[in-house]
Amino acid sequence: MNIEEHINYWLESAKNDMDVAESLFKSQKYDWCLFIGHLVLEKTFKALYVKNNANKIPPRIHNLVKLAELSPLKLSDKQKFFLDEVNDFNLEIRYPDYKFEFRNICDMEFTTKYFDGIKEFFKWQQSLLK
């Protein structure tokens, strides 16, 4: 794949996942909405990594802060803190011990706060890929 195709691969997958996350939000599957939201940001960071690292294969990690640093992006402390919180959504939905507890805190207010932030971050990431 050339660099443009490689970036597009990650970005199109992220856009598809954003559509899925929107559907999950509307269906009030808030825990899964936030899990997929994490994937959206992860895949977009991987597109940015490809762009900024001469078309190299992105690392097989899920930590959003680390991916941003490898991309390399300059993040504010507020952005790093937000991404660190979103990192938890990747873990808490995967493991049964956390899954039920996480589901209980994912009410509409909690999810709206984080999902709006994810959408805002995604929009910013996309602007960096143009």
Secondary structure per residue as TSV (DSSP state, phi and psi in degrees):
chain	resnum	aa	ss	phi	psi
A	1	M	-	360.0	139.0
A	2	N	-	-78.8	172.9
A	3	I	H	-61.4	-40.8
A	4	E	H	-64.2	-42.7
A	5	E	H	-65.1	-38.9
A	6	H	H	-65.5	-45.5
A	7	I	H	-62.0	-45.1
A	8	N	H	-61.5	-37.1
A	9	Y	H	-55.0	-50.6
A	10	W	H	-70.1	-41.1
A	11	L	H	-68.3	-42.9
A	12	E	H	-64.4	-38.2
A	13	S	H	-64.4	-40.3
A	14	A	H	-64.9	-41.8
A	15	K	H	-62.9	-42.0
A	16	N	H	-61.6	-43.7
A	17	D	H	-63.8	-34.6
A	18	M	H	-63.9	-40.0
A	19	D	H	-61.2	-41.1
A	20	V	H	-63.8	-45.1
A	21	A	H	-61.0	-40.3
A	22	E	H	-61.2	-43.1
A	23	S	H	-63.9	-41.4
A	24	L	H	-64.9	-38.9
A	25	F	H	-62.0	-47.4
A	26	K	H	-62.3	-30.4
A	27	S	T	-85.9	2.7
A	28	Q	T	62.1	30.3
A	29	K	-	-95.3	68.4
A	30	Y	H	-65.2	-38.7
A	31	D	H	-63.0	-43.5
A	32	W	H	-71.4	-32.7
A	33	C	H	-57.7	-46.0
A	34	L	H	-71.8	-33.9
A	35	F	H	-61.8	-48.2
A	36	I	H	-66.4	-35.4
A	37	G	H	-58.3	-39.5
A	38	H	H	-59.7	-43.9
A	39	L	H	-61.4	-38.1
A	40	V	H	-57.9	-50.0
A	41	L	H	-67.3	-40.0
A	42	E	H	-59.6	-48.2
A	43	K	H	-66.4	-35.1
A	44	T	H	-71.7	-36.6
A	45	F	H	-63.0	-34.9
A	46	K	H	-68.6	-35.5
A	47	A	H	-62.8	-42.7
A	48	L	H	-65.1	-36.9
A	49	Y	H	-60.3	-47.6
A	50	V	H	-58.6	-44.8
A	51	K	H	-61.2	-41.6
A	52	N	H	-96.3	3.1
A	53	N	T	-132.3	41.6
A	54	A	T	51.9	43.3
A	55	N	T	67.6	21.8
A	56	K	-	-70.3	155.1
A	57	I	-	-68.9	129.4
A	58	P	-	-64.9	152.1
A	59	P	-	-65.2	150.1
A	60	R	S	-87.1	65.9
A	61	I	-	-128.1	163.8
A	62	H	-	-118.3	-4.2
A	63	N	-	-73.1	113.9
A	64	L	H	-66.0	-38.4
A	65	V	H	-64.7	-45.3
A	66	K	H	-63.9	-43.1
A	67	L	H	-61.3	-40.3
A	68	A	H	-62.7	-42.4
A	69	E	H	-65.6	-35.8
A	70	L	H	-76.8	-13.2
A	71	S	T	-73.8	-26.1
A	72	P	T	-89.6	130.4
A	73	L	-	-116.6	146.0
A	74	K	-	-91.6	113.3
A	75	L	-	-109.1	145.8
A	76	S	-	-74.6	165.2
A	77	D	H	-61.1	-37.4
A	78	K	H	-62.7	-43.0
A	79	Q	H	-65.2	-42.2
A	80	K	H	-62.4	-42.1
A	81	F	H	-63.3	-43.5
A	82	F	H	-60.5	-47.6
A	83	L	H	-63.4	-36.5
A	84	D	H	-63.0	-39.3
A	85	E	H	-66.9	-42.2
A	86	V	H	-65.5	-30.9
A	87	N	H	-53.2	-37.5
A	88	D	H	-61.1	-30.3
A	89	F	H	-65.3	-28.7
A	90	N	H	-67.4	-37.4
A	91	L	H	-85.5	-40.8
A	92	E	H	-69.9	-22.1
A	93	I	T	-87.6	-19.6
A	94	R	T	-81.9	-30.3
A	95	Y	S	-111.4	127.4
A	96	P	H	-53.2	-37.5
A	97	D	H	-60.4	-37.8
A	98	Y	H	-89.7	-29.0
A	99	K	H	-56.8	-48.5
A	100	F	H	-70.0	-37.7
A	101	E	H	-64.8	-44.0
A	102	F	H	-62.8	-43.8
A	103	R	H	-56.9	-37.0
A	104	N	H	-68.6	-28.5
A	105	I	H	-89.6	-12.1
A	106	C	-	-85.5	66.8
A	107	D	-	-85.6	-178.9
A	108	M	H	-61.5	-42.7
A	109	E	H	-63.5	-49.4
A	110	F	H	-59.7	-48.3
A	111	T	H	-66.8	-41.9
A	112	T	H	-59.5	-44.1
A	113	K	H	-56.8	-51.0
A	114	Y	H	-77.0	-37.1
A	115	F	H	-67.8	-37.9
A	116	D	H	-61.0	-41.1
A	117	G	H	-64.9	-39.5
A	118	I	H	-63.0	-45.0
A	119	K	H	-63.2	-40.4
A	120	E	H	-64.3	-44.1
A	121	F	H	-63.0	-42.3
A	122	F	H	-61.4	-41.9
A	123	K	H	-61.8	-43.3
A	124	W	H	-63.4	-45.5
A	125	Q	H	-58.4	-44.1
A	126	Q	H	-61.4	-37.4
A	127	S	H	-64.3	-28.6
A	128	L	H	-76.4	-14.7
A	129	L	T	-93.8	-4.9
A	130	K	-	-83.1	360.0
